[in-house]
């Protein structure tokens, strides 16, 4: 069995949870705003609060992973976290473009 250092394990789990939170945000956004059964009359406040909390957790885990990967000079995880940050930013810009 391969034993990894604690920093590499942290990077792996930070990337795993960042990806899962991102997929959760996308799923909630699609179910609520893109594919609803009927057009909601008001914006659902509980979904908005959930999305803000998830984006907060996503930001913390992604930036923590990027900072740690840069500090230990791990190019693999630096590229993964940088790509995830670009994907997050592109998703925010796309949703801003769709919903105004």
CORHUVEN-V150120 format. One record per pair of residues at least 12 apart in sequence whose C-alpha atoms are under 7 Angstrom apart, sorted by the first residue. I is the first residue (numbers start at 1). J is the second residue. Records with the same first field share a line. If there is no record, write none. Layout:
I->J, J
This chain:
11->65
14->61, 62, 65
15->65
18->58, 61, 62
21->54, 58
22->58
25->51, 54
62->81
65->81
66->78, 81
